[in-house]
């Protein structure tokens, strides 16, 4: 069960800090098990004002996370800029040529042609045999370099500096400086309507069942699939079929099946809901619990997602509900 991201906070800040903040409970005196420095006095950068809440909708920046130092169940956001092996001071690797898969570094920016300062980077632990390591590490996924990551975990000491451990959820989006990457819409409330496909009726004609979509996994084909929304998944591959104590991770995906009663992981498809997209706003179960057990038709690429059969890269289109006459090219809810 995930606790609230808005508990009371107990935090001692410099007298020069001008901003009030809300956020996680502070943990004092925790021992650093991965570094060689003094666990109670890690090296720090200059403090920054706390302008965010540490929630999925308002994640902390890297500077804010480092100012807070400790916290349970907080969301932070930054760019993947490298990894570390040995020590933060001497072992940071800021290239795609990663020398370890056990962690990644996040920073608020990635200035071209400038050397990074380790004090402005926050290490993220990627445990062995975890989905987090499989999907996020740069050694196996060099294309993740400079992508934006919004991630949920515990702020604590790691490599003798402020780091993030015990990952519970994450959303990986594109690099703002790379047009080939996935980009978030400028206005998620009213996203631009996409270009009309060659055959608008394809959303109604060549729609596959979930079983048929599973057969195309790994093909890279972009097709329409239709199934019942039966739950959501977390980064540990577990599927939640009810909405009791629903996690924030439910905003990032839904699980589709050919039957409402399906409980076999091999017979479902996890649909990625990219942060800021129209489909995320309209479909996710955290904000739309009434969507559980409704039918969803969606266009996407048949590719593994969070170690399950997946449907990813959903174009950012408009929604059609209950057979309305509104034009819909990419997803429909019934």
C-alpha positions, 0 to 999 in steps of 0.5 A: 500500500502506498502512503500519501505523498502529502504527509506532514514534514519535519525539516530544518532549513537554512535561515536564508530559505524563503519558501515554505514547503510541504512534503515527506517525513524526514528521516534522521541519522540513517546510515549510508550503506553504499558510500564511504563518507559520513552518513550524517553529513553528506556533501551538499550543494546550495539549498534551493526554494521548495516550489513543488509538492513531491507528488506525481503531478508536482514532482520535486526537481533534483535541487529540491530533492537534495535540499530536502535530503530525506523523504518517504514516497516522493516523486522527483523528476530530472534528466538521465545524465550518466551513472556512478561506479566507485564514488560520486566525487571520482566515479561519475560517468556522464556519457552513454558508455556506461560502466555499470547497470546498478544505478543512474544519475539524474540532473535538472539540466544537461548543458552541452559541452560543460562538465557536470558537477557531481554535487548537482547529480542525484544517484538512483539505485537500480536493484539487481534483477529488477524491472527498474534496472532492466528498463532504465540502466544506461549500460543496456539502454543507451537511448535513455541518455538525456531522457526525462524521468519522473520516479517515485521512491525514498530519498536517503543516503546513497553513495554518501550523497542524497539519492533515491532508493526503493523505487515504486513507480516511474514514467520515462518520457522523451528528451525535449531537445530531440524531435525523434523522442516522445514529446509531451503536449504544450497544453495537456488540457486541450492537446492539438488534434493529430493529422487525419490518418489515411483511413479514419475508419480503421479504428472501427474495422481492423481492430484486434482482440487482446489475444491477437495483439499478443501474437504481434508482440515485438513486431513493432507494428502499430495496430488497434486493439480492443479489450476490457480495462481490468486493472493496472500494474506497478514496476514489480509486474504485479497487477492490481484488479481492484481500486482499493487503496489505489496507487499513483502508479495507476496514472501510468498504465491500464491493463486490457484483457478479452474478459473482465475475469482474466487473471493470467498475466500472459493473456493481458496487454499493459497499455502505456499512458504517457505523462501529460497525454490526452489518453492518460487524462481520460483513461487512467484509473487513479483519476477515473475509477469509473473506467474499470471494466469498460472497453477501450479501443486504442492504437499503439505499438505492440512491444513489451511494457513493464515485463508484460505484453505491451501497447506503447507509443499511443498517438496523442489524439481525441477521445470518443465515448460510447459511440458518439459521433466525434471523430476519433483516430487513436482511442475510444472508450465504451 
